[in-house]
Amino acid sequence: MTSHLLPTTPELTDLRLAVRQIVDKYGQGYFLECARVHKEPTELYEELGSAGFLGMHLPAEYGGGGAGLTETCVALEEIAAGGCPLLMVVIAPAICGSIIAAHGSPAIKQEWLPGLADGTRTMAFAITEPDAGSNSHAITVTARRDGADYRISGTKYWTSGADQTDAVLVVCRDADATTARHTPMSMFIVPTGAPGLSMTPIEAELVQPEKQFTLFFDDVRVPASALVGEPGQGFRAVFAGLNPERLTAAAMANGIALYAMEKATRYARERTVWSAPIGSHQGLAHPLAECHIAVIQSRLLTARAAQMCDAGADAAEAVNIAKFAAAEAALRTLDQAIQIHGGNGLSREYGLAPLWFLTRMLRTAPTSREMVLNFVAEHSLKLPSSY
């Protein structure tokens, strides 16, 4: 959905139309059919990938589009606006692909980036742990050098889609680099079929293709060539994925908001009570107008943050604020769309209620609204650190 308030170009307009052409071939019914049984929408995902719409920000020499996060965010917004919010796009090409592109060895780039870009391969990202939460410095999954290999032990938590991916990008404590004062991290690509790696589903209310998992690493052996970046420099490598992660999450949230807005405004125009469309009543029209304002604001913030990232500017503040605004606007808009539909808002037929838990999740992950507020308070307002 375009708006004259948003910066655009003929190329971005064409991109939106091309992405929606593919998404509309499948529709939300297809997406929800997959999501309810936790099956990846492989046909849609791979068609988007083969058309070049998943890895547009990845290097062209490794199969990507050689463009920027601006293009990737436009594509992901359109995918979600078509009723198919694909979380795996955020995880595999955006987070994992960006980290590998920035810090992977030439061999790792050649092995993984083409598949992540064209959708034929996927990768999960494992950083969260049961006792670490937002404090990634407290993670306990540990990698120890063993000759030419590393051995990984410990537990990760809330890892999305691990059962349906080819590998997991795992952030570990590096036992060989740890000192009394510092706990350096290292990052490894671990095949999901590696001996010693097991996973247990987390029962969740999310209606999405990806299940959530607890991962158990029981002395999992990986070669040193699986290391992404330098030993003990894992957090430096992780930062290469933070802006793409939050930006693409914001774009997905914006797309959900656009989907909900289109449903709500159509219903408000067509549904008649007491001989008048319900949209003529200010009790419904004003909340919806406020949602529209919030969505325009969040889309503008997301577009600006993407431009800053693509220009190589320090975009941390912009990206965090964009993600915060998009998550809030999406949840508010979806809730209002459900309210406008009355009882129909909870029916499967109208396709709104199934998106609620996923949209609510975006206020919590990636990075919770509270951590964004901590960042803004400390870095934007120069207040004392709270943690």
N, C-alpha and C positions, 0 to 999 in steps of 0.2 A: 504494500500500500504506500503510494508516494504522497508527499505533501510539499507544497510550494515553500514551506518554511524550512525544509531540510536542504542542506547543500547536496547537489547531485551533478552528474554529468550524463551525456548521452550514453556513455559506456556503462555507467552504473544502472541507468534505467533499463538498458538492454539486458544487463545481468539479472535484474529483478524478474523481468519477464521470462527469461530463459529458465531460471530456477523454478519459478512457479509453474511453468509448463510441465516440468517433470513431476513436481510434487502433486499437482492437481490430477495427474494420471492415476495416482494411488489414493490420495485423499485421507481424511482423518479416520475413516472407517477401517482402512487397511492398517494404519498406525496403531489404533486401539486394539484391533484384533491381535496384533503382535504383542502389544504392551501387556495385555491382560494375561497372557501365558508366558511372559518374559522371554519372548523370542525376538531376536534382532530383525528389524525390517531390512533384511539383506538386499532384496531386490531394489528398493528405493535407495539405500545407502550406496550400493555399488553403481547404480545408474548415475547418481549425482557425482560419484567419484570418477567414473569414466568420462563424464562431461567436463571434468576439471573443476568442480565446484567445492571440493572438500579441502584441498591443499593449495589454495591460491596464494597463500602467504609463504609457502615453502619454496626453496631454491629451484629454479628451472632446471639446473644441471642434475638434480636428483628427482625429476619427475613432477615437481610442483609447478605452480603457475607463475612464480617469480614476481607476483604482485605484492599486495600488502594486507594488513589486517582490516583495512577499510573494506576491501572487496570480500574478505572472508566474513566479516560481520554482516554485510548486506545480504550475502547468500544465506547465512544462518538465520537472520531475521525473517527472510522470505520463507524458508523451510518451516519455521515455527508458525508463521502467519498462515500457512496452509494447513495448520492443524497437526503438524508432525514434528514436535520439538525433539530433535535428535541429540540426546546428551552425548552420545559417542563422538560426535563431531568436536565437542568441547574437549573431550578426554584424549582421543587418539591423535588427530592431526594438529589440534590447537595446543594442548599442553605437551604431550609427548613429542610430537613432531617438531615443535618450536625448540624444545630443549635439545633434541638430537641435532637439529640443524645448527644450533649455536655451539654445542659442546661435544657432539659425537665425533669419533674418529672417522676418517674417510671410509673405512670399511663398514662401520655401523651406519653411516649415512647411506651408503650404497645399498646396504642390505634392507634398511627399513623405510627410508623416506619415500621411495616410489610407491610402495604398497600402501603406506599411510595416506599418500596423496590421492591415489586412484580408488581407495576403498576396498582393495582386495586383502588388506591386512589391517588388524586393529591391535591396540595396546592399551592396557589398563595402567592406572597411575596409583601407586601405593605410598602414601606418606602418613596418613592418620593412624593413630594407635589408641587403644582403650584408655591408657592413662596419660596420654600426652595432649590430646585435643588440639587446641589452637597453638599450643606451645611446642612447635616442632623441634626446638632445641632439646626437648626432653625425651625424644624418641629413643627406644631401647633395642629395636631390631639391629643386630650387630653383624658386621662383615669382618671376618678375620682372614688374613693371608695364609694360604697353605700351599707352599711351593709356587707353581705356576697358576694356581687357582685361588678363588676366595670361597669361604664357607659362610653362609648366611643363616642366622637363627633369630627367632622372635615371632611376634604377632602383629599384623596390621589389621585395620578395622575400617568398615564402611568403604570398601574398595568396589567401585561400580563395574559390573560387567566382566569380572575376571574369568568367569566360566566360558565366555564367548570370544575371548581375545586370544591372540597368538602368544602374547608375552605380557609381563608386568614390569613397568619401570619402578624400581624400588629404591627409596631413600633409606640409607642405613647409617648407623654410627660406624665409624671406621676405627676398629680396635687398635690397629697398628699406628694410627696417627693421633690417638687420644692422649692428652696429657692431664696433669692435675688441674689445670686451669681451663683447658679447651676440649671440646668434644666435636672434632671435625666430622663431617659427613661425606659419604661417597654414594654414588648412584649406579645401579646395575640393571641391565635388561635380563630378566629371568623368564625363560620359556614357561608357559603355564603347565606344561607336562613334565617339568623337571622333577626328578626323584627327590622326595622330602618336602615338596610343596603340596599342601592340601588346603581345602577351603570349605567353609561352612556358611550356608546362606543365613543372612539376617532377615528375620521376618519383618517386613515393612509394608506400609499402606500405599506405597508409591505405585501408581499405574504407569509403568514405563517398561521399555524392553529389557533394560538392564536390572538384574538382581544385584543386591548388595551383599558383600561377603566379608567374613573374617578370614584372613589368610594366615596359615601357620607355616613358618619356615623352619624345618627341622634339619639343620645342618645341610642346607641346600648348596651344592657345589656348582659354581659357575667359573668359566675361564676369565683370566684377567682382561681378555679382549671384550668382555661384556661390560666393562667399566665405561661409564659415560662421563667424560671430563677427566680432570686430574684427581688422583687420590686425595681425599680430605677436603676437596673443593665442591662437594655436592650441593651445598646451599647456594654457592655462586651459580651453579648450573640450574638449580631450581628456579632462581629468579628470572631466567630466560623464559620460563613458562607461566609466570604469575600474571603478567600483563595480558598475554593471549587468553589465559584461562578466564580472567575476570571480564575481559572485553567480550569474549564469545558467550559467556554466561549472560552478560547484559543484553547482547543481541538476541539470544534465545528468549529471554524474559520480554524484551520489546516485541518480539514476534508473537508470543502468547497473548500479550496485551492487545495487539492488533487483531488477532483472531477473535478474542472475546469482544472487542469493540465492534467489529463487523457484525457479529451475531446479535449483540445487544441493540445496535441501532436499527438493524433490519427488523427485529422483533418489535421494537418501539414504534416503528413506522407502520407496521402491518397489523399488529394486534389492536383490536378496537374494543373498548369498553364504554358503555353509555354513549354510544354513537360518536366516539372520538378516539383517534389513535392514542395509545397510552403515552407516547412520546410528547404529546402536547401538554402533558401535566408537568409542572415545574418540579414536583416531588421526584420525578424520574429524570427529567431533562437536565436539571442542574447538576445532580451527582455525576451524570454521564459526561456532561461538559467539563466538569472538574477532572474527571479521569482522562479525557482527551488532552487537556492542558498538561497533566502530569506525564502522559505518554510522549507528547511532543518534546517536553523538556528532557526526558530521559533519552530519547532518540538523538536529540541534539548533543547531549553530553557524550553519548556513546560515539557519535560521529567525530566529535572534536577529539576525544581521547584516542581514537584510532588514527586520526591524522597526526597527532603528536607522536604516537608510537612509530608510525611509518616514517616520520621525519627524523627519528633518532633523538627526540627530545625526552627530558625527564617527565614521564607520563604517570608516575605512581599516584599522585593526587587525583588526576583526572580519571584514571581508570577505576580507582576505588570509589570515587563519587558517582561515576557512571553506573557501576555495578549496584551500588546502594539504591540509587534513584530508580533504576530499571526494575529491580526486585520489588520495591515498594509499589511502583506504579502498576506492575503486572498483577500483583495480588489484589490490589484495590480494584482494578478494572475487571478482573475475572469475578471477584465477589459481587461487584455491582451488576455485571452481566447476568449472573445467576439470580440475583434479586429481581431484576427486571423481568426475567422469565417466570417468576413465581415458582409454582410447583414444577413446571417444565424444566426449570434450571437444574433440577436434580435428576432428570431423566437421562437415560443413555442416548436417546434419540437426538438431543440437542448438543451433545458433545462438549459440555462445559464442566460439569462436576468431575469427570475423570482427570481433568488437568489441575485440580485444586491442590493435591498433595505435592505434585511436582513443582508447581508455582510457589507453594509455601516453602518448599525445600530451598528455593533460590534465595530466600532471606537468610538461610543458615549456611549454605555452601554454594560455590566456593567462597570461603571466608565469611564469617557471620557479620550481621549488621553491626554488632557491638564492636567487633575488631576494626571495622571500617571507621566507626565513630572514634575509637581509640587513636587510630592513625590520623584522622582529621584533627582531633583535639591536640595531639602532640606536634604533628608536622605542619599543619596549616595554621593553627592558632597559637603554636609555640607554648602550650601549656605543659606542666610537668608530666612526665611519663607515669601512667597508672599501673604499669606492670614491668 
